[in-house]
Amino acid sequence: MNKSRCKQIDIIKAILCILVVLGHAITQDIRQNVIANDLFNFIYTFHMPVFFILSGIIYSNYEIKYNFKDIIRKKTPRLILPYITMSLLAYLIVNTAIVARNFIINETYLIKGIYNLSDMFKGIVFSNTNIDKHLWFIYVLFIIIIANSIIRKYIEKEKIELLVISLILAVLSYRYIYTEYMLLARILYYNFYFQLGAIIFKNYFNSKTKVIPFKSTSVLFNIIIFIICNFILLIIRKKGVYLAINPILSMGSSISAFYLLYYISNIIKSQLIIKILDVISKYNYEIYLIHNPFITIGIITVLLKLEFINIVFVILIGVITSISISILIAKFIINKSKVLRYIICGKNK
């Protein structure tokens, strides 16, 4: 990948990072507002699938050359170590808060209600009961990357059959797999998007290929698909029913969203916007790891107590403040220490 295409990836990652924080800022209390609830559902229709498409592209262009042992060696500290560290930190903070509450209300049994070692072990290993729910992404991504590394030991080239099989499994998981055990349903569902990035869209950022041309008809087509899919999904969700077409609509929304984000990443000219997105992209992993639940939810909870602030401003302030605080913590605390940088972000350098 050349520098300009890496810049496109950075822009897309930054936009997706903002959407992740925005989604977490629309808390359950805020979702009592109909418009906020619709916005929440809209974001969650496509932003995580696009993350997995991007991950598949990066895997196909950068990481596929590594053997299985190298993948384990690189990805375990990068994904699993931060997952374990942030999970343990979340359990520590929550347990401390519970003990403090019990002490304040004169509860004689101070450890009542806390998570024990067994709870923590099960929550972290199997993830479905992990107290820090937002960490599911790196857990699922790690398993998908490892599984693909094993599969590609026996398949020399990316085959369209892999994409077809992953599509079938994704549709089945969306409808018929209800267990959250080891997040199996999510692994099967998001693996389709990972394969989509690794097999179909991998050349979008490959310097060996020509820049994908943007035709006005293609852009318009994807805008229409994006709007139609999300509009129908919105109506279906409001009725509280499931239709067999749901996963297809979600996929249509996500694929068109990726194309439109790719288009946006190529047409942004404002240096101010690019500079802001560059900073967010630089710290996007740190923002993801530390912004939730305590920073974002804490800020939103406080702002909601101030009844004179409009809900729109509550969300905006929550998003901007969460991103800003996360960047400051990353820049002036985490990145100043090799130990913290390694155990929290899995970075050696």
Secondary structure by P-SEA (a helix, b strand, c coil): ccaaaaaaaaaaaaaaaaaaaaaaaccccccccaaaaaaaaaaaccaaaaaaaaaaaaaaaccccccaaaaaaccccccaaaaaaaaaaaaaaaaaaaaaaaaaacccccccccccaaaaaaaaacccccccccaaaaaaaaaaaaaaaaaaaacccccaaaaaaaaaaaaaaaccccccccaaaaaaaaaaaaaaaacccccccccccccccccaaaaaaaaaaaaaaaaaaaaaaaacccccaaaaaaaaaaaaaaaaaaaaaaccccaaaaaaaaaaaaaaaaaaccccccaaaaaaaaaaacccccaaaaaaaaaaaaaaaaaaaaacccccccccccccccccc
